[in-house]
Amino acid sequence: MNEDTAYAAELIVSELVTNAIRYGTPPLQLRLIKNRTLTCEVHDDSATSPRLRHARTVDEGGRGLFIVAQLAQSWGTRYTTEGKTVWSEQTLPTPASPHSEPTAESVQ
């Protein structure tokens, strides 16, 4: 995973966990799944639906899900009998083939 993807993942985790702490109901659970995409799931026991807001410049909060929507390929909410899971998926960079020619990015 490259540095940009890791940084975006850190921001996504931070925003989703912060939302769960502020608006959710304990217990909270964080799960990261690395496959063809990087999936971040944050579960809490509240059934309250998260809302994507467009914060004004003077607002101190309200940007979390907007940030997630900008950084993730997709995101959403799954509801269960025990609450909800807010998830996001990030595209992972394709690993370079060992026989491929170096690119300008890889030769810095």
C-alpha positions as CSV (number, residue, x, y, z in Angstrom):
1,M,0.0,0.0,0.0
2,N,1.4,3.4,-0.9
3,E,1.7,6.4,1.4
4,D,-1.2,8.3,-0.1
5,T,-3.6,5.3,0.3
6,A,-2.4,4.8,3.9
7,Y,-2.9,8.4,4.7
8,A,-6.4,8.4,3.3
9,A,-7.2,5.2,5.2
10,E,-6.1,6.9,8.4
11,L,-8.4,9.8,7.8
12,I,-11.3,7.6,7.0
13,V,-10.8,5.5,10.1
14,S,-10.5,8.6,12.2
15,E,-13.7,10.2,10.8
16,L,-15.8,7.0,11.1
17,V,-14.6,6.2,14.6
18,T,-15.1,9.8,15.8
19,N,-18.7,9.7,14.4
20,A,-19.4,6.4,16.2
21,I,-18.0,7.8,19.5
22,R,-19.9,11.1,19.2
23,Y,-23.3,9.8,17.8
24,G,-23.3,6.0,18.3
25,T,-24.0,3.7,21.2
26,P,-21.2,1.5,22.7
27,P,-19.8,-1.0,22.2
28,L,-17.9,0.1,19.1
29,Q,-16.0,-2.2,16.7
30,L,-13.5,-1.3,14.0
31,R,-12.6,-3.8,11.3
32,L,-10.2,-3.3,8.4
33,I,-10.3,-5.8,5.5
34,K,-7.5,-5.7,2.8
35,N,-8.4,-7.6,-0.3
36,R,-8.8,-6.1,-3.8
37,T,-10.0,-3.0,-1.9
38,L,-9.4,-1.7,1.6
39,T,-12.7,-1.9,3.5
40,C,-13.1,0.0,6.8
41,E,-16.1,-1.0,8.9
42,V,-17.2,0.7,12.2
43,H,-20.0,-0.9,14.1
44,D,-22.0,0.6,17.0
45,D,-25.3,-0.4,18.6
46,S,-27.3,2.7,17.5
47,A,-29.7,2.5,14.7
48,T,-29.4,6.2,14.0
49,S,-28.6,6.8,10.4
50,P,-25.5,8.9,9.6
51,R,-26.1,11.9,7.4
52,L,-23.7,13.4,4.8
53,R,-23.7,17.2,5.4
54,H,-22.2,20.1,3.6
55,A,-20.8,22.2,6.4
56,R,-20.5,25.9,6.1
57,T,-17.0,27.5,6.5
58,V,-17.9,28.7,10.0
59,D,-19.2,25.3,11.2
60,E,-16.8,23.5,13.6
61,G,-18.1,20.1,12.6
62,G,-20.1,18.3,10.0
63,R,-17.4,17.4,7.6
64,G,-16.6,13.8,8.6
65,L,-18.7,11.9,6.1
66,F,-18.0,14.4,3.4
67,I,-14.3,13.7,3.9
68,V,-15.0,9.9,3.8
69,A,-17.1,10.4,0.6
70,Q,-14.2,12.3,-1.1
71,L,-11.5,9.8,-0.1
72,A,-13.4,6.5,-0.5
73,Q,-14.5,4.7,-3.7
74,S,-17.8,4.0,-2.0
75,W,-19.3,4.1,1.4
76,G,-22.6,3.2,3.1
77,T,-24.5,1.9,6.1
78,R,-25.7,-1.7,6.9
79,Y,-28.3,-2.1,9.6
80,T,-28.5,-5.1,11.8
81,T,-30.7,-6.1,14.8
82,E,-27.8,-5.0,17.0
83,G,-27.2,-1.5,15.4
84,K,-25.4,-0.4,12.3
85,T,-22.1,-0.7,10.5
86,V,-20.8,2.3,8.5
87,W,-18.3,1.1,5.9
88,S,-16.1,2.5,3.2
89,E,-14.0,1.0,0.4
90,Q,-10.8,2.4,-1.0
91,T,-9.3,1.3,-4.3
92,L,-5.8,-0.2,-3.7
93,P,-3.0,0.6,-6.2
94,T,-2.2,-2.3,-8.5
95,P,1.2,-3.8,-7.5
96,A,3.8,-3.5,-10.2
97,S,4.8,-6.7,-12.0
98,P,8.3,-7.8,-11.2
99,H,9.0,-7.8,-15.0
100,S,7.5,-4.4,-15.7
101,E,9.5,-1.4,-16.7
102,P,10.0,1.2,-14.0
103,T,7.8,4.3,-14.1
104,A,8.7,7.9,-13.4
105,E,7.0,7.5,-10.0
106,S,9.0,4.5,-9.0
107,V,12.4,6.0,-10.0
108,Q,12.4,9.0,-7.7
